[in-house]
Amino acid sequence: MRTYYIFSSGRLRRMDNTLALELETERRVVPVEDIDHIYCFSELDLNTRLLDFLAQKQICLHFFNYYGHYSGSFIPRESQLSGFLLVRQVEHYLDQAKRLELARTFVEGALHNIRRNLEKREYDDICSKLDEIREGIGKAASIEELMSLEAHARKAYYDTWEEITGWEFGSRSKRPPANALNALISFGNAMMYTVVLKEIYRTALNPTISYLHEPSERRYSLALDVAEIFKPVFVDRLIFRLINLNMLKETHFDTNVNFVYLTEGGRKVFVKEFEETLEKTILHRKLKRNIRYKSLVRLDLYKLIKHLLGEEKYSPMKVWW
């Protein structure tokens, strides 16, 4: 199964029992059995017949606007339903102690993986500061306190980025990104969110019921919870590599007085390397076999399900390499 990225404007439609992308000068046919996700970074015409077909084939379609900002996703109706698991998800949200326990694990996993990124570069002072913050996770009495601890940890983490990359950073800015590093973080985080969302869809978990982030009518907030764990490994390390190997340059960014965004060329470089990262394999210490990076996400979701069902305490993925 492959992920397809559409950068050219045109029309995506069903053609017999497969998909066809019709561009100004050509038509490209894509075997539907070969598709995992579809990412659209351009203007695309489609109709309900296509969406119904994608739903039958359980294919997610993700949309990004002209500036590479994530707009939303077409997610087919759940293919795996479990009323019992849904009830347990809601129970763990409504019970403050149970919710706080899960929220702590997401923050703990994220901070561990952030620390590993700095540990590899010998930022001992910042690592010590992160250790102090991690000690406060177990004492946090509310979700707000946890979110505050995570915010302080990320600020300390981002303070090292100018030195790691040699690029201007300042502070985190999102809408719009103020500089190239912020643009890369926002784009990478959106990509990570969609990967987690797709993996959630392949389980019986409800993506709208979350524990660290507040559930929202306009987003799949469980994907935000889980993505916190994986962003330091899948996104941040990739950004460091793209910059340090000079794979991204000034010409890959659309720079304005008030914002900076990745150009189409920049997005192509990023998604190519991001896709290769997801397909990398690593020897899993517990399973004793090689698995792909993106499989780590689904393994974490299975562990979360076991926690919700009372079978085993959830322990988030903590990078060991």
C-alpha positions as CSV (number, residue, x, y, z in Angstrom):
1,M,0.0,0.0,0.0
2,R,1.3,3.4,-1.0
3,T,0.6,7.0,-0.1
4,Y,-0.1,9.3,-3.1
5,Y,0.7,13.0,-3.1
6,I,-1.1,15.3,-5.6
7,F,0.6,18.6,-6.4
8,S,-1.0,19.3,-9.8
9,S,-4.5,20.8,-10.1
10,G,-7.0,18.7,-11.9
11,R,-9.9,16.3,-11.4
12,L,-9.9,13.1,-9.3
13,R,-12.6,10.7,-10.3
14,R,-13.7,7.1,-10.3
15,M,-13.1,5.3,-13.5
16,D,-14.7,1.9,-13.6
17,N,-13.2,0.2,-10.5
18,T,-10.1,2.4,-10.1
19,L,-9.1,6.1,-9.8
20,A,-8.1,8.5,-12.5
21,L,-6.4,11.9,-12.0
22,E,-7.2,14.1,-15.0
23,L,-4.7,16.9,-15.5
24,E,-4.6,19.5,-18.3
25,T,-2.3,17.5,-20.5
26,E,-2.7,13.9,-19.3
27,R,-4.7,11.3,-17.4
28,R,-3.1,9.2,-14.7
29,V,-4.7,5.9,-13.6
30,V,-4.0,4.7,-10.1
31,P,-5.0,1.1,-9.1
32,V,-7.2,1.6,-6.1
33,E,-5.9,-1.5,-4.3
34,D,-2.5,0.2,-4.2
35,I,-3.6,3.3,-2.2
36,D,-3.2,3.9,1.5
37,H,-3.6,7.7,1.8
38,I,-4.1,10.5,-0.7
39,Y,-2.7,13.9,0.1
40,C,-3.9,16.9,-2.0
41,F,-1.7,20.0,-2.1
42,S,-3.5,21.7,-5.1
43,E,-6.9,22.6,-6.4
44,L,-8.8,19.4,-7.0
45,D,-12.3,18.8,-8.4
46,L,-14.2,15.7,-7.1
47,N,-17.8,14.5,-6.6
48,T,-19.8,12.4,-4.2
49,R,-19.4,9.4,-6.5
50,L,-15.7,9.5,-5.9
51,L,-16.1,10.0,-2.1
52,D,-18.5,7.0,-1.9
53,F,-15.9,4.9,-3.8
54,L,-13.1,6.0,-1.4
55,A,-15.3,5.1,1.5
56,Q,-15.9,1.6,0.1
57,K,-12.1,1.2,-0.3
58,Q,-11.4,2.7,3.1
59,I,-9.1,5.4,1.7
60,C,-8.5,8.7,3.5
61,L,-8.1,11.9,1.6
62,H,-6.2,14.8,3.2
63,F,-6.4,18.4,2.0
64,F,-3.8,21.2,2.4
65,N,-4.3,24.7,1.1
66,Y,-2.1,26.8,-1.2
67,Y,0.3,27.6,1.7
68,G,0.6,24.0,2.8
69,H,-1.6,24.5,5.8
70,Y,-3.7,21.5,6.7
71,S,-7.4,22.1,5.9
72,G,-9.1,18.8,6.8
73,S,-9.6,15.1,5.9
74,F,-12.2,12.9,4.3
75,I,-12.4,10.0,6.7
76,P,-14.6,7.0,5.6
77,R,-17.2,5.7,8.1
78,E,-15.6,3.5,10.7
79,S,-14.8,0.1,9.4
80,Q,-14.3,-1.4,12.9
81,L,-16.9,-0.6,15.5
82,S,-16.9,-1.6,19.2
83,G,-19.7,-0.2,21.4
84,F,-17.9,-1.6,24.4
85,L,-14.6,0.1,23.6
86,L,-16.5,3.4,23.0
87,V,-18.1,3.1,26.4
88,R,-14.7,2.5,28.0
89,Q,-13.2,5.5,26.1
90,V,-15.9,7.8,27.5
91,E,-15.5,6.4,31.0
92,H,-11.8,7.2,31.0
93,Y,-12.6,10.7,29.8
94,L,-15.3,11.4,32.4
95,D,-13.4,9.9,35.3
96,Q,-10.9,12.7,36.2
97,A,-8.3,10.3,37.7
98,K,-8.4,8.0,34.7
99,R,-8.2,10.9,32.3
100,L,-5.3,12.4,34.1
101,E,-3.4,9.1,34.2
102,L,-3.6,8.8,30.4
103,A,-2.8,12.5,29.8
104,R,0.3,12.1,31.9
105,T,1.5,9.2,29.8
106,F,1.2,11.2,26.6
107,V,3.2,14.1,28.1
108,E,5.8,11.7,29.6
109,G,6.2,9.9,26.3
110,A,6.6,13.2,24.4
111,L,9.2,14.6,26.9
112,H,11.2,11.4,26.9
113,N,11.5,11.5,23.1
114,I,12.3,15.2,23.1
115,R,15.1,14.6,25.7
116,R,16.5,11.8,23.5
117,N,16.9,14.3,20.6
118,L,18.9,16.6,22.9
119,E,20.7,13.8,24.6
120,K,22.2,12.7,21.3
121,R,23.6,16.3,20.9
122,E,24.9,16.6,24.5
123,Y,22.6,19.4,25.7
124,D,23.2,18.5,29.3
125,D,21.8,21.7,30.8
126,I,18.5,21.5,28.9
127,C,18.2,17.8,29.6
128,S,18.5,18.6,33.3
129,K,15.8,21.2,33.0
130,L,13.6,18.7,31.2
131,D,14.2,16.2,34.0
132,E,12.9,18.7,36.5
133,I,9.8,19.3,34.4
134,R,9.2,15.5,34.1
135,E,9.3,15.2,37.9
136,G,6.3,17.5,38.0
137,I,4.2,15.4,35.7
138,G,3.3,12.9,38.4
139,K,2.4,15.7,40.8
140,A,0.2,17.6,38.3
141,A,-3.4,17.7,39.6
142,S,-5.1,18.9,36.4
143,I,-4.9,18.8,32.6
144,E,-4.1,22.5,32.6
145,E,-1.0,21.9,34.8
146,L,0.1,19.1,32.5
147,M,-0.3,21.3,29.4
148,S,1.6,24.0,31.1
149,L,4.5,21.6,31.9
150,E,4.6,20.4,28.4
151,A,4.6,24.0,27.1
152,H,7.6,24.9,29.3
153,A,9.4,21.7,28.2
154,R,8.9,22.6,24.5
155,K,10.0,26.1,25.0
156,A,13.3,24.9,26.5
157,Y,13.6,22.4,23.7
158,Y,12.9,25.0,21.0
159,D,15.6,27.3,22.5
160,T,18.2,24.9,21.2
161,W,16.9,24.8,17.6
162,E,18.8,27.8,16.3
163,E,22.1,26.2,17.5
164,I,21.1,22.8,16.1
165,T,20.0,24.0,12.7
166,G,21.8,27.4,12.3
167,W,18.5,28.9,11.2
168,E,16.6,31.8,12.8
169,F,13.8,30.6,15.1
170,G,13.0,33.0,17.9
171,S,9.8,31.5,19.4
172,R,7.0,29.1,18.2
173,S,4.5,30.8,15.9
174,K,1.8,28.9,14.1
175,R,-0.8,31.0,12.2
176,P,1.0,32.2,10.3
177,P,4.5,30.8,10.8
178,A,6.9,33.7,11.3
179,N,10.0,32.0,9.8
180,A,11.2,28.9,7.9
181,L,11.7,26.7,11.0
182,N,8.2,27.5,12.2
183,A,6.8,26.7,8.8
184,L,8.6,23.3,8.8
185,I,7.3,22.4,12.3
186,S,3.7,23.3,11.4
187,F,3.8,21.4,8.1
188,G,5.5,18.4,9.7
189,N,3.1,18.3,12.7
190,A,0.1,18.3,10.3
191,M,1.6,15.4,8.4
192,M,2.2,13.5,11.6
193,Y,-1.4,14.2,12.7
194,T,-2.8,12.7,9.5
195,V,-0.6,9.5,9.9
196,V,-1.9,9.0,13.4
197,L,-5.5,9.7,12.3
198,K,-5.2,7.0,9.6
199,E,-3.9,4.5,12.1
200,I,-6.7,5.3,14.5
201,Y,-9.2,4.7,11.7
202,R,-7.8,1.1,11.4
203,T,-8.7,0.4,15.0
204,A,-12.0,0.5,16.9
205,L,-10.9,3.7,18.8
206,N,-13.1,6.8,18.4
207,P,-10.8,9.6,17.2
208,T,-12.9,12.4,18.8
209,I,-12.5,11.2,22.4
210,S,-9.2,12.4,23.8
211,Y,-7.5,12.9,27.2
212,L,-4.7,15.5,27.0
213,H,-6.4,17.8,24.4
214,E,-10.0,18.7,24.9
215,P,-12.4,16.9,22.6
216,S,-13.6,19.2,19.8
217,E,-16.3,19.2,17.2
218,R,-13.9,20.4,14.6
219,R,-10.9,18.0,15.0
220,Y,-10.0,14.4,15.8
221,S,-8.4,15.3,19.1
222,L,-7.2,11.7,20.0
223,A,-4.9,12.0,17.0
224,L,-3.4,15.2,18.6
225,D,-2.8,13.2,21.9
226,V,-1.0,10.4,20.2
227,A,0.9,12.6,17.8
228,E,2.6,14.3,20.7
229,I,4.6,11.2,21.3
230,F,5.8,10.7,17.7
231,K,6.5,14.3,16.6
232,P,10.0,14.5,18.1
233,V,11.0,11.2,16.4
234,F,9.3,11.5,13.0
235,V,9.1,15.2,12.4
236,D,11.8,17.0,14.5
237,R,14.6,14.6,13.6
238,L,13.6,14.9,9.9
239,I,13.7,18.7,10.1
240,F,17.2,18.6,11.6
241,R,18.4,16.2,8.9
242,L,16.9,18.2,6.0
243,I,18.6,21.4,7.2
244,N,21.9,19.9,8.2
245,L,22.3,18.0,4.9
246,N,21.4,21.2,3.1
247,M,18.4,19.5,1.4
248,L,16.2,22.6,2.1
249,K,17.3,26.1,1.2
250,E,15.9,29.6,1.1
251,T,14.4,29.0,-2.3
252,H,12.2,26.3,-0.8
253,F,10.2,28.9,1.2
254,D,7.7,31.6,0.2
255,T,8.8,34.6,2.4
256,N,6.6,37.6,3.2
257,V,6.8,40.3,5.8
258,N,4.1,38.6,7.9
259,F,4.6,34.9,7.1
260,V,6.8,32.1,5.7
261,Y,5.5,29.0,4.0
262,L,7.0,26.0,2.2
263,T,6.9,26.3,-1.6
264,E,5.6,23.4,-3.6
265,G,9.2,22.4,-4.2
266,G,9.9,22.5,-0.5
267,R,6.8,20.4,0.3
268,K,7.9,17.8,-2.3
269,V,11.3,17.5,-0.6
270,F,9.7,17.2,2.8
271,V,7.0,14.6,2.0
272,K,9.5,12.4,0.1
273,E,11.8,12.2,3.1
274,F,8.9,11.9,5.5
275,E,7.5,9.0,3.5
276,E,10.9,7.3,3.5
277,T,11.1,7.8,7.3
278,L,7.8,6.1,7.8
279,E,9.0,3.1,5.7
280,K,12.3,2.7,7.6
281,T,12.5,-0.4,9.7
282,I,13.9,-0.9,13.2
283,L,14.4,-4.0,15.4
284,H,11.7,-3.8,18.0
285,R,13.2,-4.7,21.4
286,K,10.1,-6.5,22.7
287,L,8.8,-8.1,19.5
288,K,12.3,-9.2,18.5
289,R,11.6,-8.4,14.8
290,N,12.0,-5.6,12.4
291,I,9.0,-3.3,12.0
292,R,8.4,-0.1,10.0
293,Y,8.4,3.2,11.8
294,K,4.8,3.9,11.0
295,S,3.9,0.5,12.6
296,L,5.0,1.9,15.9
297,V,2.0,4.2,15.8
298,R,-0.5,1.3,15.5
299,L,1.3,-0.7,18.2
300,D,0.9,2.3,20.5
301,L,-2.9,2.4,19.7
302,Y,-3.2,-1.3,20.5
303,K,-1.5,-0.7,23.8
304,L,-4.0,2.2,24.5
305,I,-6.9,-0.1,23.7
306,K,-5.6,-2.7,26.2
307,H,-5.4,0.1,28.8
308,L,-8.9,1.2,28.2
309,L,-10.2,-2.4,28.4
310,G,-8.3,-2.9,31.7
311,E,-5.9,-5.5,30.4
312,E,-2.6,-3.7,30.6
313,K,-1.3,-0.3,31.7
314,Y,-0.5,2.0,28.7
315,S,3.1,2.7,28.2
316,P,3.8,5.1,25.3
317,M,6.5,4.5,22.7
318,K,9.8,5.8,24.1
319,V,12.5,6.0,21.5
320,W,15.6,3.9,22.3
321,W,17.7,4.7,19.2
